[in-house]
Amino acid sequence: MKDDWPGPDTCGVKLAQFEHMTQQMTQAAPRLEQLADELWQALNGAGVSTAPAMEIKRIAAWAGQAASDLRRRNLLVHDLDRQKLAFTVCRPDGTYLTLPDRYTDQVAYADGRRAAELFRRAASGDASAQSALRGIQPDDITPMFARALIESLGARALVKLPMSLTFRIVGDRDQRHAADTRATLALLGRALALATDPNGKGYVGGEYLNALRTAGRANFPPLSTPPNGTSGYQSLATLIGSSSGTRFSAHFIDVVGNDMIAYDTGLRKSLGQAPLPDLTGEYGLGNALDPSTTKPIPGERKTDFLAPLFEAAAASGKAASQALLTH
């Protein structure tokens, strides 16, 4: 079997070896600078070309910059390890922490891992976590932030989050609570789109999409069966429809979207032609999740859970729409 570890745009580091390399580079930079100065003086005094000294000086400057970069990365790696935010991989030659290659991506990855805990807490009603999520803007959800967030949550927790978030506003006419829920779902929806794009550097991989299909077909609470309880796909549909204008990849629409349609087809054979609703209809949320809402009014609006998928496919371009039409 082909070993794809650590994957594109990622690296694996051993803490002790990375620390040692950082120390060595930090010590080498000033030594090279001193050597360059001493050599320049000797060559200049002898009346010969000082070019060799200047070349060493150039290397010393590079080493100084590299040492500074390594120190930043080293601090970040230790911080990630201390807070249990980095994924670890056990290999025959030891244990590695897996990280994005670029420092800015590493920072975004760390932020995404931290944000996952905020989403979990907000779903359980933690007001401080919800307040912290208000500080995250859609543009803050970069590909690596998205990957870390979606990976950290896992497929099953991802489909359960919209259920928990929306259930908390059932019968609630407070506009701020509804607005917070809409904003939180929109952030998750954008992260899902970025992390499931195989052409983006935040792609979580095919195994995650398979896990998402499994979670989508699951029913909650466990042991319940449709039309009782809530299916993962009802929740995922709400998430897909929450981030208006977000483009999903044709690959996501093909792999997950077509399985949503197959799931719906199977249900209709056993339950009749009435479609399952998304969470708005499931929980009687009325207009609470509509972006233009200024006053939430609960109601029994029944929206086919596939409607957000079709709208997202249409908004995501010809390839995404074609992915549904060809099945």
Residue pairs with C-beta under 8 A, 6 or more apart in sequence:
5 12
5 89
5 91
6 12
6 89
6 96
6 98
7 98
7 205
8 201
9 100
9 101
9 102
9 105
9 201
10 98
10 99
10 100
10 101
11 98
11 99
11 100
11 101
12 89
12 91
12 96
12 97
12 98
12 99
13 77
13 96
13 97
13 99
14 94
14 95
14 96
14 97
15 77
15 78
15 81
15 97
18 73
18 74
18 77
19 74
19 78
21 70
22 67
22 70
22 71
22 73
22 74
25 63
25 66
25 67
25 70
26 67
26 70
26 71
28 63
28 67
29 60
29 63
29 64
29 66
29 67
30 60
30 64
32 56
32 57
32 59
32 60
32 63
33 57
33 60
33 61
33 64
35 56
35 60
36 53
36 54
36 56
36 57
36 60
37 53
37 57
39 50
39 52
39 53
39 56
40 50
40 53
40 54
40 57
43 49
43 50
43 52
43 53
44 50
69 103
72 103
73 103
73 106
76 103
76 106
76 107
76 110
77 86
77 97
77 99
79 85
79 110
80 86
80 97
80 99
80 110
80 113
81 97
83 114
85 110
85 113
85 114
86 97
86 98
86 99
86 113
87 97
87 98
87 151
88 95
88 96
88 97
88 98
89 95
89 96
89 97
89 98
99 106
99 109
100 106
100 108
100 109
100 144
100 201
105 142
105 144
105 201
106 144
108 142
108 143
108 144
108 145
108 148
109 144
109 145
109 147
109 148
110 148
111 140
111 145
111 148
112 144
112 145
112 146
112 147
112 148
112 149
112 152
112 191
113 148
113 149
113 152
115 133
115 136
115 145
115 148
115 149
116 148
116 149
116 152
116 153
117 129
118 129
118 132
118 133
119 129
119 133
119 149
119 153
119 161
119 184
119 188
120 129
120 153
120 157
120 161
121 128
121 129
122 129
122 130
122 133
122 165
122 184
123 160
123 161
123 164
123 165
123 168
124 164
125 168
130 180
130 184
133 180
133 183
133 184
133 187
134 180
134 183
136 187
138 186
138 187
138 190
138 243
141 149
141 187
141 190
141 191
141 194
142 194
142 202
143 194
143 195
143 197
143 200
143 201
143 202
144 201
144 202
145 191
145 202
146 190
146 191
146 192
146 193
146 194
146 195
146 202
147 194
147 195
147 201
147 202
147 203
147 204
149 188
149 191
149 195
150 158
150 191
150 192
150 195
150 196
150 204
150 208
151 195
151 204
151 208
153 161
154 211
155 208
155 211
155 212
155 214
155 215
156 211
156 215
156 218
156 232
158 188
158 192
158 212
158 215
158 236
158 239
159 212
159 215
159 216
159 218
159 232
159 233
159 235
159 236
159 239
160 220
160 232
160 235
161 188
161 235
161 239
162 185
162 188
162 235
162 236
162 238
162 239
162 242
162 279
163 220
163 230
163 235
163 279
165 181
165 184
165 185
166 181
166 185
166 238
166 279
166 280
166 283
166 285
166 288
166 289
167 283
168 177
168 181
169 177
169 178
169 181
169 285
169 288
169 296
170 283
170 284
170 285
170 298
171 284
171 298
172 178
172 288
172 296
173 295
173 296
173 297
173 298
174 296
175 293
175 294
175 295
175 296
177 296
178 288
178 289
178 293
178 296
179 293
181 288
181 289
182 242
182 288
182 289
182 291
182 293
185 238
185 239
185 242
185 243
185 289
186 242
186 243
186 244
187 243
188 239
188 242
188 243
189 239
189 240
189 241
189 242
189 243
189 246
190 243
190 246
192 239
192 240
192 248
193 243
193 246
193 247
193 248
193 249
193 252
194 200
194 202
195 202
195 203
195 204
195 208
196 203
196 204
196 208
196 209
196 212
196 248
196 249
196 251
196 252
196 256
197 203
197 248
197 249
197 251
197 252
198 249
198 251
199 249
200 249
206 255
209 252
209 255
209 256
212 236
212 256
213 255
213 256
213 259
215 232
215 236
216 231
216 232
216 233
216 236
216 256
216 259
216 260
216 263
217 231
217 232
217 233
217 259
217 263
218 231
218 232
219 225
219 226
219 228
219 229
219 230
219 231
219 232
220 229
220 230
220 231
220 232
221 229
226 267
226 271
226 276
227 271
227 276
230 279
230 282
231 263
231 276
231 305
233 260
233 263
233 264
233 276
233 305
234 276
234 277
234 278
234 279
234 282
234 305
235 279
236 256
236 260
237 260
237 278
237 279
237 305
237 306
237 307
237 308
237 309
238 278
238 279
238 280
238 289
238 305
238 308
240 248
240 308
240 309
240 312
241 278
241 307
241 308
241 309
241 311
241 312
242 289
244 291
245 315
246 312
246 315
247 315
247 316
247 317
247 320
248 257
248 312
248 313
248 316
248 320
249 316
249 320
250 316
250 317
250 319
250 320
250 322
250 323
251 323
253 309
253 312
253 313
253 316
253 320
253 321
253 323
253 324
254 323
254 324
254 327
257 309
257 313
257 323
257 324
258 323
258 324
258 327
260 305
260 306
260 309
261 306
261 309
261 324
261 327
264 275
264 276
264 305
264 306
267 276
268 275
275 304
275 305
275 306
276 282
276 304
276 305
277 302
277 303
277 304
277 305
278 303
278 304
278 305
278 307
278 308
279 285
279 289
280 286
280 288
280 289
280 301
280 303
281 300
281 301
281 302
281 303
284 298
284 299
284 300
285 296
285 298
285 299
285 301
286 296
286 297
286 298
286 299
286 300
286 301
287 293
287 296
287 297
287 299
287 301
288 296
288 297
288 298
309 324
310 324
312 320
313 320
313 321
313 323
313 324
314 320
314 321
